[in-house]
Amino acid sequence: MVKNLNGRGVTAQKPSARAKKLLAKLTADFEENMSNDLNIKEAFNLLFNTVSKLVILKEKRKLSKKNFNEAIAKLRLIDQVLQIIF
């Protein structure tokens, strides 16, 4: 799924408010689930749903380069724990 969230096709000039909202919650929600007795299932569900929504925004050309860069940075931080994304 993350492969679909690549830099190609990121054309929006203005950052998407929807993407910004998704990304603002991503790290906090992931940390909350991992701190909750390693609620890995919910943490993975959160990641999958968020990345899916970001891919949809990208396909609709509503994901800016800034949104994309922030998403990749946050996913890389999360991947330091999981080591399965990249």
N, C-alpha and C positions, 0 to 999 in steps of 0.2 A: 504494500500500500504506500509506503514512504517513497518508493521509486516513482510513483505517480506525482509526487510532490517535488518535482525537479524545477530548476530555474527556467526551463523552456516554456514559453507561453505565458509567463508572468508579465502582463502588459499594463495593468492598471497603474495610473500615475498617482492617484490619491490612495493612501492606505484605507483599507476597508474597516469600517467600524465593527462589523461582525467578526472579522478575522482578529481584530485587536481584542475583542471581548473573549473569544475562544482562547487566544494565546495568554491572556492575563490570568485565566483560570487554570491553564494546563499544568504548570509546575506546582502550584499550591494544591490542586486536587490530587495530583500524583503523589506528592509527599504525604498528604493526609491519608490516602489509602495505604501507602506503604508503611506508615506509622501505626495504622490500625491493625495490629497483629499480622502484618504483611498481607493485606487484602489484595493479593496479586491479581486475582480474577477481575476485581473492580478496577484496579489500576490499568490492566490491559484493555478492558472495555472502554475506559476513558480515553486512552491513547488511540484506540481504533476509531472511536466515534469522532474525536477531534480531528484526526488526520483525514478521515473521510469527508468531514465538512469542509476542511481546508482545500482538499482536492476539488470538491464541487465548486467552491468559490473560484479556484484557479480556472476550472473549465468554463465558468461563466465570465471569465476575464475580470473578476472582482478582487483579485489578490495582487497587491502591489509588490514590488521588489523588496520594500521595507518589511512588509508582512512576511514574505518568503524568508528573508534573512533571519528575522526573529524566530520564526517557526523552526528553522534548521538549528539555530543556536540552542533553543530550548530542548529540542529533541536530542541534540548531542549531549546536553547536560543529563538528561534522563537516561540516555544510553550509557553513561558512565556507571550507572547502577546496574542496568539490565544487560548491557553488552550484547544486544541482539538486533538493534535497529540498523546500524551502519556496518 
